[in-house]
Amino acid sequence: MNCAPNKDNYKEFLEEILCGYCETGRYCILKEFIISSHPSPRLLMQLKCIDKFKYEKSKQNGSDIGWNKSVELWANEGYAKKFSDLYSENIKFNALYKKIMNE
């Protein structure tokens, strides 16, 4: 993705990012909202990473740790810096997340 990705590339990117939230190729109000507000792919990718991180930390904790705590841990444990260092417009979510987590 470049700074102004074309609509087809952006939709393809959203299909990957929204997997698990919206059925692929089907209408989804969340997808429509994101298309019309058009946040950057970088922002969406980092939010997706934090969402997965939140899920994993919540599972370890035995209860939902919430978004505020997730974002705080994401930054304080160095994952935001790793994201910044590793992010590329051509990397897929799963590959990026594994690299961030050193898996």
C-alpha positions in Angstrom: 0.0 0.0 0.0 1.2 3.5 -0.7 -0.1 6.6 0.9 -3.1 6.7 -1.4 -3.8 3.0 -2.3 -6.3 2.4 -5.1 -9.7 1.3 -4.0 -9.3 -2.4 -5.1 -6.0 -2.7 -3.2 -7.5 -1.1 -0.2 -10.5 -3.5 -0.3 -8.1 -6.5 -0.6 -6.1 -5.2 2.3 -9.3 -4.8 4.4 -10.4 -8.4 3.6 -7.2 -9.6 5.3 -7.4 -7.2 8.2 -11.1 -7.8 8.9 -10.9 -11.6 8.6 -12.7 -12.9 11.7 -14.9 -9.8 11.9 -16.4 -9.7 8.4 -17.1 -12.6 6.1 -14.8 -12.4 3.0 -16.5 -11.0 -0.1 -19.7 -10.2 1.8 -21.3 -6.9 2.9 -20.2 -5.8 6.3 -21.0 -2.4 7.9 -17.6 -2.3 9.6 -15.9 -2.7 6.2 -18.1 0.0 4.7 -17.3 2.4 7.5 -13.6 1.8 7.2 -13.7 2.3 3.4 -15.5 5.6 3.8 -13.3 6.9 6.6 -10.2 5.5 4.9 -7.7 5.2 7.7 -4.1 4.4 6.7 -3.2 0.7 6.2 -0.4 1.2 8.7 -2.8 2.3 11.4 -5.2 -0.6 10.7 -2.4 -3.1 10.7 -1.1 -1.9 14.1 -4.7 -2.0 15.5 -5.1 -5.5 14.3 -1.8 -6.5 15.9 -2.9 -4.9 19.2 -6.2 -6.7 19.0 -4.5 -10.1 18.6 -2.0 -9.1 21.4 -5.0 -8.1 23.6 -6.6 -11.5 23.0 -3.4 -13.4 23.9 -2.7 -11.3 27.0 -6.4 -11.7 28.1 -6.2 -15.4 27.7 -3.0 -15.6 29.8 -4.6 -13.3 32.4 -7.8 -15.4 32.5 -10.0 -12.3 31.8 -10.2 -9.4 29.4 -7.5 -6.9 30.0 -9.2 -4.2 28.0 -7.9 -1.9 25.2 -6.2 0.7 27.4 -4.1 -1.9 29.2 -3.4 -3.6 25.8 -2.1 -0.4 24.3 -0.1 0.4 27.4 1.6 -3.1 27.4 2.1 -2.9 23.6 4.1 0.3 24.0 5.8 -0.5 27.3 7.0 -4.0 26.3 8.5 -2.6 23.1 6.1 -4.0 20.5 5.2 -0.6 19.1 8.8 0.0 18.3 9.2 -3.5 16.8 6.1 -2.8 14.7 7.6 0.5 13.5 10.9 -1.2 12.6 9.3 -4.2 10.8 6.2 -2.7 9.1 6.2 -2.6 5.4 3.3 -2.0 3.0 3.8 -5.4 1.4 3.9 -7.6 4.5 0.8 -9.7 5.5 -0.6 -9.5 9.0 0.3 -13.0 10.2 3.9 -12.7 9.0 4.3 -9.3 10.6 2.8 -10.4 13.9 5.0 -13.4 14.0 8.1 -11.3 13.4 7.0 -8.8 16.1 6.5 -11.6 18.6 9.8 -13.3 17.5 7.9 -16.5 16.6 
